[in-house]
């Protein structure tokens, strides 16, 4: 069993290490973790850019990778605290985006502005406990290659968006979107798909 697995399986040990990594009443890693640990653990591709004003809530106990020639724009937040975050090559994470793992973003993906992609949900079922203190559950989000997501969208936990699909601005994606589709609305619905026989994007 790896050291990380041992720590995660032991509640007392996990609590101790979390105190070392995260200040009390905070949700971001301590400065020493950001400066002296993360750069040696997480992969950053050649010619990729992370803007100085980006909030990188990236921890060493989960994975984070950023592909070649990809960019994370200003005022974005990347958080791998509850699940791995992988961002492919030639991908743009736009201004003000929030990406909370577990999330896998493919190659040549465009995120416009103010998008929330979160694989995390808080429990709410126990009415004697505030949702903020209830157990979290996580489901992997997959954003496939060549996807374009418009401004102000929300992608919820467990969703897969297929290759070369487009999500219209302001949409809330709660279900999988097939490849080569255009989906819009709240909840998002597929309104067009590419027909390989006719070579046209057709309404459905």
N, C-alpha and C positions, 0 to 999 in steps of 0.2 A: 504494500500500500504506500502511495506517495505521501510526502509530508503534508501537502495541501489536503489530501483526502483524510488524513489522520486528524488534522485540525478541524475540518468541517464535520467530522463524525463525533467529535468530543465537545459538548456544549460549553464547558468551563474553559477549555483551551481556545475555542472559537471566540468567546467573549473577551478573553485576555488579548488575543491578537487584534481583534477589532478595535479595542481601546488604543493599542499601539498605532494603528493605521488611521483611525478617524477620531477627530476631536469630539468631546462631549456635545450633545445637542447639535450636531452638524451631519452633513451627508456627503462631504467631499473629503478626499484623502489629505492627510497632513502634508505640509510643504516638503518634508524630507522624502516622503514617498514619491511625490511628483518629480522631484529633482534627481534623486539618487537611486530609485528603484525602477520606476516605470520605463525610463529610457532604455534600460538594459533587458527588460522582459518583453515588452510589446513591440510588434513589428510595424515599422513605418517605411513605406516603399520609396523608391527613388523619385525625386522631383515632386513629392507630395507636399502639400502645404496645410498647416493648421494655424489659423489666424491667432494672434496674441490675445484677442478678446474672447476666444472660445473657452467655454468652461469644460475642462476635461476631468470629469469625475470618474477616473479610470483607476481601478485597483489591481494589485498584483495577483489576487487569488482567482480572478477570472481572466479570460483572454480578450485582447483587443488587437486588431490589425487594421492597417490602412494601406491600400494598394498603391501601385505606382501611378504617379501623375494625378492623384486624386486631391480634392481640396475640401476642407471643412471651413466654411465661411464664418464671419464675425457673429458673435452673440449666440452661436449654437451651443448646445449642451450634449455631451456624449457620456453615457453612464453604463458601465458594465458591472455595477454592484450586485445585481441579481442574475446576470446572464451574460454570456460572451457577446461581443459586438465585432463583426467582421465587415469591412467595407472594401469593395473590390477596386479594380484599376479604372482610371479615367472617369471617376465618379465625382459628382458635385453634391455636397451637403450644404444647402443654402442658408442664407442669413436667418438667424432666429430659430433654426430647427432644434427639436429635442429628439434624441435617439436613445432609448432605454432598452437594454438587452433583455432576453436573448433575441438578437436581430442579426440576420445575414443579408447584406446588401451586395448585389452582383456588380458586374462591370458595366461601364458606360451608362450609369443611372443618373438621372437628374432629379434632385429635390429642389423645388422652388422655395419660397420664403414661408417661415412660420408653420412648418409641418411638425406634427407630433407622431412619432412611431414608437409605440411602447409595448413590449412583451410582458409587462407587469400589470397585475390587478391586485387590489386590496380586497380581503374578505370583508363582509358586512353583516353576515347572517346572525351573529351573536349580538343581540341588542343591548347587552350589559357592558359591552366593550366598544370604544370608539373604533371606526374603521381604520384609523391611522395606527392602532395598536394590534389589529388582528393579523392573522397569518396572510402572507402574500402568496399568490400563485402565478406562475409564469408559463407562457406558451411561446414557442419559437415563431418569429415573424420571418418570412422569406420574401425579399424583393429581388426578383430575377433580373437577368441582364437586359439592358436597353429600355428600362422602364422610365417613364416621365410622370412625376407626381406634381400636380399644380399647387399653387399657394393655399395655405390655410387648411390643409387636409389633416385628417386623423386616421391612422392605421392601427387597428386594435389587435390585441394579443391573439396569436394563433393563425393569423391570416397569411396566405401566400398570394403574391401578385405575379402572374405569369409573364414570360418573356415578351418584350416589345409592347407592353400595355401602357395605356395612358389613363391617369386618374384626374378627372376634372377638378378645377379649383373649388375649395370649400367642401369637398366630399368627405364622408365618414365611411371608411371601409371596414365592414364587420364580417364579411365573408370572402372566400377565395375569389380571385379574378382570373379567368382563364387567359392563356397566352393570346397575344394579338387581339386584345379587346380594348374598348373605350368604356370606362365606367364613370358615372357621375351621380351626385345626389347624396341624401342622408336618409336611410342607409344607401350606399352606393349600389347602383344597378348597371349591368352591362347594356349599353345602347347601340354599340357598333362592334362588329368583328371583321377581321380580314378574311376574305374568301380567296383562297389560293388558286381556285379554278378561274375566277373572273379577274383576279388581280386587283380587286376593289375592296374598300372598307364599306361594308353594308350594314344597314340598320337591322336590328333584331327585335 
